[in-house]
Amino acid sequence: MFTVLFACTGNTCRSPIAAAVARHYVRLHGLPVRVLSAGIHARDGDAITPEAEVALAQIGITDSHASQGLTRELLESCDLVFVMETWQGEAIAEKILQWSLETPPDVMMLDPEGNIVDPLGNGQQVYNELTHKMLGLIPNRLGAISEQFEPEAQSRG
């Protein structure tokens, strides 16, 4: 099974929204993909923000979530990591070097056009807009790499 990790800063807004949308897409299309999320500076066990939960519910997605920090084990289990901001990709690249991962995951921006700004503290409308943005980005990004989901693709975890 192919494993995709969505990473952001605290794992309570952007990456859980992206992961919830991705899980919904994967289930809908029967893709052999495991979807995870983590935060570079996350505290383990935090809930998704209420605004993110509402934004997802408005599009018919309910998903349980508890934040988790980025670990070596998590990176080793992934085939691909999508980040929300350039600095996050750089931080993960540093971790990959620091931890000397034998088969590091590919790391790329979720939005090829640029950073996805953290909505924390900016109100429900910003979360709603972010969630709708994810509805466009996730199918495009997963669709673009779907050949890697074939049964012969090697799993890391």
C-alpha positions as semicolon CSV with decimal commas, in nm:
position;residue;x (nm);y (nm);z (nm)
1;M;0,000;0,000;0,000
2;F;0,122;0,348;-0,090
3;T;0,146;0,585;0,209
4;V;0,095;0,960;0,186
5;L;0,167;1,196;0,474
6;F;0,029;1,549;0,491
7;A;0,245;1,773;0,710
8;C;0,199;2,121;0,848
9;T;0,308;2,303;1,162
10;G;0,080;2,195;1,448
11;N;-0,131;1,919;1,287
12;T;-0,458;2,077;1,400
13;C;-0,570;2,273;1,089
14;R;-0,423;2,227;0,742
15;S;-0,281;1,875;0,745
16;P;-0,585;1,719;0,919
17;I;-0,816;1,888;0,668
18;A;-0,599;1,765;0,379
19;A;-0,584;1,414;0,526
20;A;-0,961;1,400;0,582
21;V;-1,028;1,512;0,224
22;A;-0,768;1,264;0,096
23;R;-0,917;0,974;0,296
24;H;-1,259;1,059;0,155
25;Y;-1,116;1,066;-0,200
26;V;-0,926;0,738;-0,148
27;R;-1,240;0,562;-0,017
28;L;-1,453;0,702;-0,299
29;H;-1,211;0,581;-0,566
30;G;-1,096;0,258;-0,399
31;L;-0,729;0,356;-0,410
32;P;-0,472;0,146;-0,220
33;V;-0,345;0,447;-0,027
34;R;-0,290;0,495;0,344
35;V;-0,328;0,861;0,448
36;L;-0,154;1,009;0,752
37;S;-0,092;1,357;0,889
38;A;0,159;1,511;1,126
39;G;0,297;1,844;1,240
40;I;0,656;1,954;1,246
41;H;0,597;2,132;1,579
42;A;0,288;1,938;1,691
43;R;0,199;1,828;2,040
44;D;0,070;1,473;2,042
45;G;-0,300;1,433;2,113
46;D;-0,442;1,775;2,028
47;A;-0,782;1,778;1,857
48;I;-0,852;1,932;1,520
49;T;-0,961;2,296;1,559
50;P;-1,337;2,348;1,591
51;E;-1,331;2,562;1,276
52;A;-1,165;2,284;1,076
53;E;-1,417;2,033;1,207
54;V;-1,707;2,259;1,105
55;A;-1,556;2,324;0,759
56;L;-1,521;1,951;0,697
57;A;-1,871;1,877;0,826
58;Q;-2,012;2,137;0,586
59;I;-1,884;1,927;0,295
60;G;-2,003;1,600;0,450
61;I;-1,673;1,474;0,590
62;T;-1,637;1,362;0,949
63;D;-1,298;1,233;1,055
64;S;-1,153;1,163;1,398
65;H;-0,817;1,322;1,462
66;A;-0,549;1,353;1,727
67;S;-0,238;1,549;1,639
68;Q;0,101;1,386;1,620
69;G;0,450;1,516;1,578
70;L;0,675;1,423;1,291
71;T;0,896;1,127;1,385
72;R;1,162;0,922;1,216
73;E;0,933;0,619;1,219
74;L;0,655;0,815;1,054
75;L;0,883;0,941;0,777
76;E;1,025;0,593;0,723
77;S;0,673;0,457;0,674
78;C;0,582;0,708;0,401
79;D;0,625;0,706;0,026
80;L;0,529;1,071;-0,021
81;V;0,500;1,377;0,202
82;F;0,294;1,680;0,103
83;V;0,379;2,001;0,291
84;M;0,184;2,325;0,314
85;E;0,475;2,571;0,316
86;T;0,824;2,582;0,168
87;W;0,994;2,598;0,508
88;Q;0,820;2,275;0,611
89;G;0,969;2,092;0,313
90;E;1,310;2,228;0,405
91;A;1,266;2,118;0,768
92;I;1,167;1,767;0,660
93;A;1,462;1,749;0,419
94;E;1,689;1,837;0,713
95;K;1,529;1,563;0,925
96;I;1,579;1,310;0,645
97;L;1,950;1,397;0,634
98;Q;1,982;1,408;1,013
99;W;1,816;1,068;1,051
100;S;2,003;0,919;0,750
101;L;1,690;0,756;0,613
102;E;1,778;0,473;0,374
103;T;1,472;0,517;0,153
104;P;1,342;0,867;0,219
105;P;0,997;0,967;0,099
106;D;0,952;1,221;-0,176
107;V;0,862;1,562;-0,031
108;M;0,661;1,815;-0,228
109;M;0,434;2,114;-0,188
110;L;0,066;2,026;-0,175
111;D;-0,011;2,341;-0,374
112;P;0,234;2,360;-0,665
113;E;0,155;2,733;-0,692
114;G;0,283;2,821;-0,345
115;N;0,232;2,817;0,028
116;I;-0,099;2,732;0,193
117;V;-0,124;2,986;0,474
118;D;-0,213;2,870;0,825
119;P;-0,578;2,960;0,897
120;L;-0,535;2,950;1,276
121;G;-0,709;3,247;1,436
122;N;-0,853;3,381;1,110
123;G;-1,217;3,277;1,146
124;Q;-1,454;3,021;1,002
125;Q;-1,466;3,168;0,651
126;V;-1,091;3,116;0,605
127;Y;-1,126;2,752;0,713
128;N;-1,416;2,705;0,472
129;E;-1,209;2,850;0,187
130;L;-0,913;2,629;0,281
131;T;-1,132;2,319;0,283
132;H;-1,272;2,401;-0,060
133;K;-0,918;2,459;-0,185
134;M;-0,824;2,112;-0,057
135;L;-1,118;1,965;-0,249
136;G;-0,947;2,084;-0,567
137;L;-0,586;2,016;-0,474
138;I;-0,618;1,663;-0,332
139;P;-0,776;1,492;-0,635
140;N;-0,531;1,668;-0,867
141;R;-0,226;1,575;-0,661
142;L;-0,331;1,216;-0,594
143;G;-0,442;1,174;-0,954
144;A;-0,107;1,301;-1,082
145;I;0,080;1,031;-0,892
146;S;-0,180;0,753;-0,923
147;E;0,053;0,528;-1,127
148;Q;0,248;0,484;-0,803
149;F;-0,063;0,334;-0,640
150;E;-0,047;0,024;-0,857
151;P;-0,028;-0,307;-0,666
152;E;0,337;-0,359;-0,763
153;A;0,437;-0,035;-0,588
154;Q;0,642;-0,115;-0,283
155;S;0,510;-0,015;0,057
156;R;0,734;0,128;0,326
157;G;0,513;0,048;0,621
